[in-house]
Every structure is written in structure tokens, then in C-alpha cells.
């Protein structure tokens, strides 16, 4: 009287929606983690640029009989290749009291 239906191969709409939802959740988590890693890499690049500038000042000081470079622009000109700041970093350079200090104001990395 009743015909037996053949077993169907494939996914139902509900199963498909569950799979898509799981993939969306995993993608959202992965994107957030990836953005954090990018921000940390940019901050590390700026720290490396600051260290290169510090070294350039030490070399300048040694070559010029104890004189410091006159400005931040002069210090950046000593570093090859010139530093490219990733996180809106604005370095300042101060030679007050014979002490070289670098301060970098790092706003939010894009």
C-alpha cells in the first residue's frame, strides 16, 4: 500500500544552516585574532624603528666628538632605510642634561 521512499543523500536545510552558522562563528573568531596579531606586529615594527634611531644617535655621538644630532629629523635621516611608522607614532628626541631620551606616542594602530 505505501511505497517505501528511497533514502536521500545530501543535507537538509536545517543541517546546512547549522554548518553555515558554525563556519561564521569560526571566521569571526579568526578575524579578531588576526587583527590583534597585525596590531602587535605594527607595534613591534615601531619599537624596532625606535631602537634603530637610538643606535644611530650613539653612532653619531661617537663620530662627532660627543655632539648629539640636532633634531628628530636628523636622527631619522641617519637610519637607512628611513623608518616608516606603522601606528601613527610621533617620535620626539631630547638631549637635555646630556641624556638622550626617545619617547613615542603610539595611538591606536589601524
N, C-alpha and C positions, 0 to 999 in steps of 0.2 A: 503494500500500500504506500508507504513512504519510501522515497528514494533516499539512499544514503548519499550525502554530499561528499565530494572528494575533498581531501584535506588541501587547504590552500597554503601556498608557500608565499612568504612575504610578511611585512609588518602591518599591523593595524594602525589606524590614525593615532590612537592613543599612545601606542608604543613609539611611534615616530616622533610625537610631540615630546615625550619623556626624553628621548635621545637628544633632540634639539635643545631642550632645556638644560640638560647636563653639559652639553658642549658649550652653551652660552655661559654657564657658571664657571667652567674651567677657563674659558677665554677671558672673562672679566678678571679673574684672579691673576692669570698670567700677564695680562696687560699692566696691571697695577705693579706687579713685581718688576717687570721690565722697565717701567718708568722710574722706579726707585733706583734700579741699577744704573740707568743712564744718568740720573742726578748725581749719584755718588761718583761716577766716572768723571763728570764735569768738574765736581769739586776737587777731585784728586788732580786733575789737569791744572787747575788754578793753583793748587798747593805746589805742584811741580814747577810752574812758572815763577812763583814767588821764590822758591829755593834757587832757581837759576839766576834770578835777579840778585839774590843775596850773594851768590858766588861771584857774579860779575862785579859787584861792589868791592868784594875782597880783592879781586884781581886788579881792579882799577886803583884801589888804595895802595897795593904793593908796587904797581908800576909808576905811580905819580907821587912818590915820596911822602906818603901819609896824607894825601888830599883825597877827599871824597868827591864823587861825581856831583855836579851842581843841581840836578833835578831828577824827578822820576823819569822824564822823557829821555834824559841822558843815560840813565840806567837801562831802560828798555832798549835803547839803541846799542848797548853793549852785548845784549843776548842775541845769539844767532841760532835759529831763526827767531825773529821778534815774537814775543809772547802774544798769543791770542787768548783773550779772556773769555771763558765759557759762561760764567754765571753773573754777568753784569758786575764783575769785580772791578773796583776802582782802587788801585794800589796807591799808597802815599809813602813818601820816603822822607825821613827826618834824620839829620845828623847832629842834633842838639847834644851838647856835652860830650862830643866825641863818640857817641854811641849811635850805631846805625839801627834803625827800627823800621820794619816794614809792617804796615797794617793794611789789611784788605777787607773792605766791607763787602760781604757777599750777600746779595739779596736772593730771593727765590730763583733757583735755576729754572730756566724754561724747559 
